[in-house]
Amino acid sequence: MLQITIPQTELFNEETQEFFQIKEQTLCLEHSLVSVAKWESKWKKPFLGIEEKTIDEITDYIRCMTITQNVNPICYLGLTRGNLLEVKNYIDDTMTATTFRNRNGPKSHEIITAEIIYYWMIELGIPFECQKWHLNRLLTLVNVCSIKNTPAKKMSRKDALAQQSQLNSARRAKFKSKG
């Protein structure tokens, strides 16, 4: 969970030509599958896509991440660059000590949406309580479960015959046998 404080600020409304105050507001945020699903249901595009997000989309994602109750929607207009940087760093944090050896391996070109991640959770038997975890931690768990559930690769027929031949040769040498 990330806690940010949007400072009290005064903004100008172009339409009414008036200044207005935004009170200081502390928000508790969670970057989770639940937040991504809320955002994707509104914007109708994948959150994890490579396309750059507009400031409106970023602000709305922060709104979707907010777990603080009864927040005045106007307060999001007061987000500072510092607030946005804190949120970006929080989203980018791995939230785990788990690492993978082959991080530069082949990348899938599959478009990943909240529904795809929910499918992975169901397929791998990951409980739905995990949908509230930090998204990067959940994706790491999905990756670990995928790796652990992947059966070991079977040897090719050629490799199996070669291994059997080596074992037979070693046994013949050990027992001084011809066959």
Steps between C-alpha positions, in 0.01 A plus 500: 500500500619850419396806695529838327398845611356740248584846636253781545506707186315770315399439138333710233182387322518620139125461445383704800808723508527441875761368738411209726670320786590133523542384858795285600408134455684182596424202277574131548567331165528138387641401160309176461310289252180652639628850411603390151161338440316819607720713273466268198122485539490879462768558236439181295869440438775294664669674793817295457530589131797688356291800398578818698223615728360851505501705819123439525557123479777512761289712734206266455720199576603669826127540570451126431790421735351704784373294791434803723123545543297812414767686302394824333572445128626858472805412712655306207542834319753592769739210429855631485795374293638362824175307560510363145863394540420324830216313329719408202775366727243302697352349183848410370613338828529120475379452861680167521844347543429243228707537187508305178814398316374550149350847517614575146335190356242500227222749563140415425310738278174404669297797617465459875177622654345450843295209363815324376654532847180371661513204258858428603395512866220250438719275285778495760271471802600837645232617748302811416618670820824563309320741266561766765876440513738743334468413131871430449500259793195321357663475156814358664286237673336415165846464345626279786190278484539468123864398533432255783200347318685452172602135467865429435580477130510147372818377342496451127513139379854558371618639838330217693671237282837674538459513880400133511803409288733688736348329804538158332863574412574606859338184638694276256824669606415473871408131488751410224221363286456481122131528494 
